[in-house]
């Protein structure tokens, strides 16, 4: 019965098998398993012997010639001799009747096929024995020919399968080899993704990563998905590399975070593990912040604001609205309802170091510190909201006027940091605040050597704000005595979220899966990793039990050593011609504006002190030339604010002068006016005008010098495009 089940499969023969990645090749049968009707096969791949157990149905589907014959079912009483055996027996009997001879010695033919069922045959002559041997040889030849026919048939089937596989997978893709490598590696993993049943851990600082699916543009360009999320807290990047001999291989870099969301996770699931645990914090008189960080087009605005349908956004499915929904649900709880809390919302953006109110026609706002060192955004409107619908309306109004632009990655790219705040007040006093921030694309931080000043300032501010944000979050997690929040406008307006025992922060790093975005994705993951500095070990990678360890995998892969150096990188390059430590440059920068420090009062400002501290803490990311550029930009921005403020003062003073001069002119129309008084007052007005206008003119000249200094500093940065933070 076992022979009938296994058909013509025997130990030692080669059969066609199909791998999990769709490849089809030959393997040798090493054992037949009757208990589960399967066979064990082995093959050699890249010098290593591999094996697997395959059921009979799969074997017969690829090897139809080995399947058992279903047409002829011999019964227990019928004899099933082969046709060739019957023919040979007939020939032997006829010869025995034609040439009977009793003198010849008897000979037993033990090699006749089917002789087990026939009686011993005696051949009368040696000549008839030679003819019999000749006929037996011809039967062997026929068997060999049959084997050749089967082999040719099998080769044709294999060729057809190859052609079919080539149609299913586009072999014309230039990255086909890399795709197969990634597919083989993923086949060795044991996937344990994050689910809604997993527990939600309490974190003061929570860092997680979200991967988006390939978009239509990437699919049309035949881009590859190089991101794998095998478990709830591990992210793997399959970075394609090329050796000197042009051999392509994968460098698999591994990162670990609090949570990792794959491309199937909806916004509700991301919110459940990230922002939702922070809602209760603001009801306990705390400060909470939630950031979305990543490359342009990686899904930040989709995560925070909601799903996009073309250019239209469904705000009800973003973290903004989901957080507001839970805030109003918490208000109805008995222990919070008795507090009689009121809910307010603000929505503003930070673009090139300037703050604009998105709920008040993008009015420019001033950020100042009061006598208690509390940061105040002067003129920011707070709108009271009674329900989730009110919040959605404010989000739509703010998103409609947010600064955006077209890039190669996204036709509607965010160029500013958008800050949406849900504020709880009790009897007019601040009770708690939840800040939800959609950061600008991190790759814009690399645009510091652009020919366009606006693009340079945009990139410099993003670069500086992301550095400052990282250091503020790290200071919060380590309870450092000083937080460099003055280094950027973003951290300055969020100062109260980084100071205090009851402050909690969550960062959602969004990444693009495409191979074309691999460098920006790695920069995003390194940045997120340095915020909390997770450790990673080989045991964190969930390899399946059958695949063995990393060393057992295909030699075409090259894996990292999981050393800490792999998670840190010099993000911005340094000109080799320049030597010296950054600290010496920080304290002795050859800056033309040093002579203006006394005049402007910006030499020892808290902003510059925090910038120095920020650059000292990030020597690996900030080159000496880049620090000089940031210092020039900071001074230029401060001078710009002072020039604009002085100009506004002069304008208002000019209106007063006009009124005084008008009275003087009216006095001259009198018959007997006091000439001495007229001349004295006019001279005083002119002297005052000359003093104020001369001071403003000097400041404008210095401001123009600062503009030239910024332009020269931008040219000193290494022309090689630096990596974004």
KADA-V472633 format. One record per residue. N is the residue number from 1. PHI is phi in whole degrees, 0 to 359 (NA if undefined). BURIAL is + if it has 24 or more other ideal C-beta (glycine too) atoms within 12 Angstrom, else -. D_LAST is the distance of its C-alpha to the last C-alpha in Angstrom with 2 decimals. Layout:
# KADA-V472633
n: (N;N)
phi: (PHI;PHI)
burial: (BURIAL;BURIAL)
d_last: (D_LAST;D_LAST)
This chain:
# KADA-V472633
n: (1;2;3;4;5;6;7;8;9;10;11;12;13;14;15;16;17;18;19;20;21;22;23;24;25;26;27;28;29;30;31;32;33;34;35;36;37;38;39;40;41;42;43;44;45;46;47;48;49;50;51;52;53;54;55;56;57;58;59;60;61;62;63;64;65;66;67;68;69;70;71;72;73;74;75;76;77;78;79;80;81;82;83;84;85;86;87;88;89;90;91;92;93;94;95;96;97;98;99;100;101;102;103;104;105;106;107;108;109;110;111;112;113;114;115;116;117;118;119;120;121;122;123;124;125;126;127;128;129;130;131;132;133;134;135;136;137;138;139;140;141;142;143;144;145;146;147;148;149;150;151;152;153;154;155;156;157;158;159;160;161;162;163;164;165;166;167;168;169;170;171;172;173;174;175;176;177;178;179;180;181;182;183;184;185;186;187;188;189;190;191;192;193;194;195;196;197;198;199;200;201;202;203;204;205;206;207;208;209;210;211;212;213;214;215;216;217;218;219;220;221;222;223;224;225;226;227;228;229;230;231;232;233;234;235;236;237;238;239;240;241;242;243;244;245;246;247;248;249;250;251;252;253;254;255;256;257;258;259;260;261;262;263;264;265;266;267;268;269;270;271;272;273;274;275;276;277;278;279;280;281;282;283;284;285;286;287;288;289;290;291;292;293;294;295;296;297;298;299;300;301;302;303;304;305;306;307;308;309;310;311;312;313;314;315;316;317;318;319;320;321;322;323;324;325;326;327;328;329;330;331;332;333;334;335;336;337;338;339;340;341;342;343;344;345;346;347;348;349;350;351;352;353;354;355;356;357;358;359;360;361;362;363;364;365;366;367;368;369;370;371;372;373;374;375;376;377;378;379;380;381;382;383;384;385;386;387;388;389;390;391;392;393;394;395;396;397;398;399;400;401;402;403;404;405;406;407;408;409;410;411;412;413;414;415;416;417;418;419;420;421;422;423;424;425;426;427;428;429;430;431;432;433;434;435;436;437;438;439;440;441;442;443;444;445;446;447;448;449;450;451;452;453;454;455;456;457;458;459;460;461;462;463;464;465;466;467;468;469;470;471;472;473;474;475;476;477;478;479;480;481;482;483;484;485;486;487;488;489;490;491;492;493;494;495;496;497;498;499;500;501;502;503;504;505;506;507;508;509;510;511;512;513;514;515;516;517;518;519;520;521;522;523;524;525;526;527;528;529;530;531;532;533;534;535;536;537;538;539;540;541;542;543;544;545;546;547;548;549;550;551;552;553;554;555;556;557;558;559;560;561;562;563;564;565;566;567;568;569;570;571;572;573;574;575;576;577;578;579;580;581;582;583;584;585;586;587;588;589;590;591;592;593;594;595;596;597;598;599;600;601;602;603;604;605;606;607;608;609;610;611;612;613;614;615;616;617;618;619;620;621;622;623;624;625;626;627;628;629;630;631;632;633;634;635;636;637;638;639;640;641;642;643;644;645;646;647;648;649;650;651;652;653;654;655;656;657;658;659;660;661;662;663;664;665;666;667;668;669;670;671;672;673;674;675;676;677;678;679;680;681;682;683;684;685;686;687;688;689;690;691;692;693;694;695;696;697;698;699;700;701;702;703;704;705;706;707;708;709;710;711;712;713;714;715;716;717;718;719;720;721;722;723;724;725)
phi: (NA;297;297;293;293;274;60;259;283;228;293;106;274;258;231;277;232;244;279;293;269;98;290;235;207;271;213;267;284;250;199;249;255;285;294;245;50;216;232;255;238;223;208;252;224;54;85;250;273;237;207;200;253;233;286;296;299;293;295;293;292;267;233;297;287;265;291;292;286;262;284;254;243;294;275;289;262;268;264;255;287;297;298;295;292;298;296;295;298;295;295;297;296;294;294;294;278;281;241;280;210;266;278;291;292;290;227;260;268;268;256;288;296;85;291;294;261;257;282;302;250;254;265;287;231;291;294;294;294;294;296;297;298;298;292;297;299;296;295;297;299;297;296;297;297;297;297;296;298;297;296;297;297;294;295;295;297;295;295;297;295;298;296;295;295;296;288;291;245;289;288;284;298;296;257;299;295;297;299;294;298;296;295;296;295;295;293;268;264;253;284;224;289;289;231;292;280;290;289;260;275;272;227;287;235;246;238;224;232;235;257;262;285;296;271;298;297;293;294;295;277;58;287;258;275;252;249;235;242;282;218;287;221;240;236;240;246;266;274;291;229;221;279;296;275;69;285;268;209;253;247;272;257;243;229;233;224;293;218;226;252;277;285;262;283;280;300;298;289;298;296;301;265;249;274;300;297;274;298;293;299;288;281;260;62;246;243;231;225;224;251;247;234;162;289;302;86;270;111;294;293;297;290;278;267;130;291;257;234;73;265;271;245;270;292;288;251;264;294;308;290;295;293;297;300;290;298;290;291;293;298;276;290;302;288;256;295;289;284;55;280;249;252;235;221;232;213;219;233;242;231;54;81;242;252;231;275;282;260;223;56;56;293;286;245;250;252;229;255;273;295;267;61;266;281;240;266;290;90;290;274;252;258;285;236;253;205;295;299;297;295;298;296;295;296;297;297;292;295;292;244;286;292;213;204;268;231;291;269;205;286;228;271;284;248;220;273;258;240;250;241;254;246;256;235;239;56;85;264;295;252;192;216;242;257;245;241;258;285;289;302;290;289;290;295;275;277;259;242;287;287;270;298;298;293;297;295;298;294;296;293;296;303;292;292;290;297;295;298;298;291;292;292;294;295;296;289;256;55;290;292;234;246;283;284;281;290;212;294;299;288;292;286;257;305;293;277;254;240;119;290;260;242;226;224;226;242;252;270;262;231;268;276;291;294;294;260;298;294;295;296;297;296;297;292;294;298;297;293;284;298;238;56;283;267;220;225;302;290;285;272;278;289;290;295;282;270;80;274;297;288;276;279;299;295;289;264;234;253;285;267;57;274;300;294;286;262;230;209;285;287;237;277;240;293;298;289;260;238;115;279;295;294;293;288;298;268;225;290;289;238;293;276;300;291;266;296;293;293;267;73;250;292;237;286;301;297;290;297;293;295;298;298;298;288;294;281;228;297;287;267;245;282;303;294;290;297;302;295;298;296;296;295;298;296;296;293;298;294;299;297;291;298;296;294;295;297;296;294;297;298;294;293;296;295;293;298;299;294;294;295;297;294;297;295;295;293;290;281;286;291;238;282;276;293;298;295;298;294;296;294;294;297;295;295;294;299;296;298;297;296;291;291;296;297;295;297;296;292;294;298;296;295;293;296;294;296;293;298;296;293;294;295;292;282;281;292;310;298;297;300;283;286;288;288)
burial: (-;-;-;-;+;+;+;+;+;-;-;-;+;+;+;+;+;+;+;-;-;-;+;+;-;+;+;+;+;+;-;+;-;-;-;-;-;+;+;+;+;+;+;-;-;-;-;-;-;+;-;+;-;+;-;+;-;+;+;+;-;+;+;-;+;+;-;-;-;-;-;-;-;-;-;-;-;-;-;-;-;-;-;-;+;-;-;+;+;-;+;+;-;-;+;+;-;-;-;-;-;-;-;-;-;-;-;-;+;-;-;+;+;+;-;-;-;-;-;-;+;-;+;+;-;-;-;+;+;-;-;+;-;-;+;+;-;-;+;-;-;-;-;-;-;-;-;-;-;-;-;-;-;+;-;-;+;+;-;-;+;-;-;-;-;-;-;-;-;-;-;-;-;-;+;-;-;+;+;+;+;+;+;+;+;+;+;+;+;-;-;-;+;+;-;-;-;-;-;+;-;-;+;+;+;+;+;+;+;+;+;+;+;+;+;-;-;+;-;-;-;-;+;+;+;+;+;+;+;+;+;+;+;+;+;+;+;+;+;+;+;-;-;-;-;-;-;+;+;+;+;+;+;+;+;+;+;+;+;+;+;+;+;-;+;+;+;+;+;+;+;+;+;+;+;+;+;+;+;+;+;+;+;+;+;+;+;+;+;+;+;+;+;+;+;+;+;+;+;+;+;+;+;+;+;+;-;+;-;-;-;-;+;-;+;-;+;+;+;+;+;+;+;+;+;+;+;+;-;+;+;-;-;-;-;+;-;-;+;-;+;+;+;+;+;+;+;+;+;+;+;+;+;+;+;+;+;+;+;+;-;-;-;+;+;-;+;-;-;-;-;-;-;-;+;-;+;-;-;+;+;+;+;-;+;-;-;+;-;+;+;+;+;+;+;+;+;+;+;-;+;+;+;+;-;-;-;-;+;+;-;+;+;+;+;+;+;+;+;+;+;+;+;+;+;-;-;-;-;-;+;+;+;+;+;+;+;+;+;+;+;+;+;+;+;+;+;+;+;+;-;-;+;-;-;+;+;+;+;+;+;+;+;+;+;+;+;+;+;+;+;+;+;+;+;+;+;-;-;-;-;-;+;+;+;+;+;+;+;+;+;+;+;+;+;+;+;+;+;+;-;+;+;+;+;+;+;+;+;+;+;+;+;+;+;+;+;+;+;+;+;+;+;+;+;+;+;+;+;+;+;+;-;+;-;+;-;-;-;+;+;+;+;-;-;-;+;-;-;+;-;-;+;+;-;+;+;+;+;+;-;+;-;-;-;-;+;-;+;-;+;+;+;+;-;-;-;-;-;-;-;+;-;-;+;+;-;-;+;-;+;+;+;+;-;+;-;-;-;+;-;+;-;-;+;+;+;+;-;+;+;+;+;+;+;+;+;+;+;+;+;+;+;+;+;+;+;+;+;+;+;+;+;+;+;+;+;+;+;+;+;+;+;-;-;+;-;-;-;+;-;-;-;-;-;-;+;-;-;-;-;-;-;+;-;-;-;-;-;-;-;-;-;-;-;-;-;-;-;-;-;-;-;-;+;-;-;-;-;-;-;+;-;-;-;+;-;-;+;-;-;+;+;-;+;+;+;-;+;+;+;-;+;+;-;+;+;+;-;-;-;+;+;+;+)
d_last: (68.30;65.15;66.01;66.25;62.88;61.07;62.95;62.87;59.87;60.79;59.02;57.96;57.54;54.32;52.97;50.14;47.31;44.24;40.88;38.43;36.20;39.26;40.29;44.05;45.68;48.76;49.19;52.27;54.02;54.42;55.99;57.55;56.80;59.76;58.64;55.64;56.77;53.90;53.50;51.19;49.84;48.07;46.39;44.62;41.04;39.20;41.78;41.47;44.17;42.99;45.11;45.29;48.03;48.87;51.44;54.52;53.79;50.58;52.48;55.38;53.16;51.73;55.02;57.82;60.39;60.09;60.79;64.23;67.09;67.80;70.73;73.20;73.65;76.56;78.76;80.24;83.67;82.69;82.03;78.93;79.87;77.79;79.51;79.65;81.38;84.04;84.75;85.25;87.57;89.65;90.06;91.17;93.79;95.26;95.60;97.31;99.95;100.58;100.97;102.58;103.60;104.69;105.07;101.38;99.47;97.26;93.48;90.81;87.80;84.91;82.22;83.13;80.34;81.57;84.23;83.29;85.03;87.91;90.92;91.18;92.26;94.73;94.52;97.91;96.98;94.39;93.93;92.85;90.37;88.82;88.56;86.90;84.32;83.68;83.06;80.77;78.70;78.42;77.02;74.33;73.45;73.13;70.80;68.64;68.62;67.56;64.65;63.64;63.84;61.66;59.14;59.03;58.73;55.84;54.08;54.55;53.11;50.11;49.61;49.85;47.24;44.89;45.44;44.86;41.62;40.51;41.22;39.23;36.19;35.41;35.83;35.04;31.36;29.74;27.54;30.62;30.52;26.96;28.03;31.00;29.02;26.73;29.91;31.68;28.91;28.78;32.55;32.38;30.40;32.07;30.22;30.18;27.93;27.50;30.55;31.88;34.28;31.65;31.71;29.22;28.09;27.68;24.26;23.37;19.69;19.30;16.24;17.04;15.91;17.73;18.38;20.06;22.90;23.04;23.99;26.94;25.17;23.55;26.96;28.79;26.56;27.36;23.77;23.60;22.27;20.30;19.33;22.00;22.37;25.55;25.84;24.95;22.05;20.92;18.54;19.08;17.34;19.94;18.20;20.94;21.70;24.61;26.82;28.72;31.72;29.73;29.99;27.29;26.02;23.44;20.91;20.59;17.60;18.29;16.45;18.41;17.92;20.57;21.17;20.31;21.73;22.80;23.46;26.89;25.92;26.88;25.43;28.29;27.35;23.68;25.09;27.68;25.36;22.59;23.89;27.59;27.90;26.46;29.21;31.83;29.82;30.43;34.12;34.24;33.21;29.54;26.17;23.85;20.43;18.84;15.36;14.43;10.72;9.66;10.01;12.95;16.11;15.07;17.50;16.07;19.01;21.34;20.61;20.96;23.50;25.52;26.65;26.81;30.00;29.33;28.20;30.00;28.23;30.14;28.93;31.16;28.98;25.67;24.55;25.59;29.15;29.32;28.43;31.02;33.55;33.29;33.50;36.81;38.02;37.40;39.33;42.38;42.49;45.44;43.59;41.21;43.74;45.89;43.10;43.48;39.79;38.72;35.53;33.64;30.54;28.26;25.74;23.67;20.54;18.29;17.78;16.84;17.72;20.98;22.37;24.67;27.08;27.01;30.38;32.12;31.66;28.25;29.85;27.72;27.50;27.36;25.51;27.80;28.64;32.24;34.57;33.46;29.79;29.08;26.60;28.54;27.41;30.62;32.18;29.99;32.36;32.83;34.69;36.85;36.63;39.41;38.20;35.40;36.75;36.17;32.51;32.16;33.79;31.40;28.37;30.00;30.70;27.18;25.53;28.09;26.99;23.21;21.41;20.34;20.41;20.88;18.27;18.81;17.30;19.16;22.26;21.58;17.88;16.83;15.62;15.87;15.42;18.74;20.33;23.52;25.51;28.63;30.71;33.82;36.50;39.78;42.45;39.92;37.86;34.32;34.56;31.08;27.95;25.60;22.40;20.75;17.50;16.21;12.76;11.98;10.23;6.42;7.36;9.28;6.84;7.80;11.35;12.18;15.07;16.83;20.58;20.63;20.16;19.41;16.50;15.20;15.74;14.19;10.86;11.24;12.14;9.36;6.83;9.50;10.43;7.42;7.71;11.38;11.50;10.25;12.81;15.41;15.39;15.71;18.44;20.13;20.29;21.61;23.87;22.79;25.20;22.73;19.74;17.75;17.97;19.19;16.00;15.19;17.56;15.89;16.38;19.65;21.23;20.24;21.61;24.51;22.36;20.87;24.24;27.24;28.43;28.55;24.90;23.03;19.56;18.34;14.96;15.29;12.42;13.82;13.54;15.54;18.13;18.81;18.64;17.44;14.16;13.84;10.88;8.72;10.49;9.81;6.00;7.02;9.75;8.32;6.40;9.81;11.72;10.81;11.91;15.31;15.31;17.77;20.02;21.04;24.35;26.32;28.57;25.87;26.10;29.17;31.09;34.44;37.50;38.97;36.04;36.09;33.32;30.47;32.86;35.32;33.16;33.39;32.75;30.77;27.79;25.78;24.04;21.59;23.13;21.17;20.42;17.73;16.31;15.32;12.90;11.11;9.80;9.43;6.12;8.13;11.81;14.84;18.12;20.68;23.40;22.00;22.85;22.89;21.02;18.37;20.70;23.47;21.50;20.42;24.12;25.69;23.53;25.93;25.64;28.48;27.88;28.93;32.47;31.64;30.37;33.94;34.71;31.68;31.22;27.44;27.55;27.24;25.67;23.89;20.82;20.64;21.49;18.63;16.23;17.82;17.56;13.86;13.26;15.90;14.31;11.00;12.73;10.85;7.51;9.80;12.63;15.99;16.10;12.86;14.36;17.56;16.07;14.57;18.00;19.82;18.11;18.85;22.41;22.85;21.93;24.31;26.96;26.64;27.34;30.28;31.70;31.64;33.20;35.84;36.60;37.21;39.48;41.37;41.86;43.34;45.43;46.67;48.07;49.98;51.23;52.54;54.48;56.00;56.86;58.45;60.70;61.60;62.60;64.65;66.33;67.46;69.31;71.66;75.03;74.91;71.21;70.18;69.00;67.87;65.70;64.24;63.38;61.97;59.67;58.50;57.76;55.74;53.69;53.09;52.12;49.67;48.24;47.99;46.23;43.66;43.03;42.90;40.27;38.21;38.70;37.52;34.36;33.75;34.28;31.82;29.31;29.84;29.34;26.00;25.06;26.12;24.25;20.96;21.84;22.75;19.61;17.51;19.79;19.30;15.70;15.96;17.03;15.28;12.42;9.14;6.46;3.77;0.00)
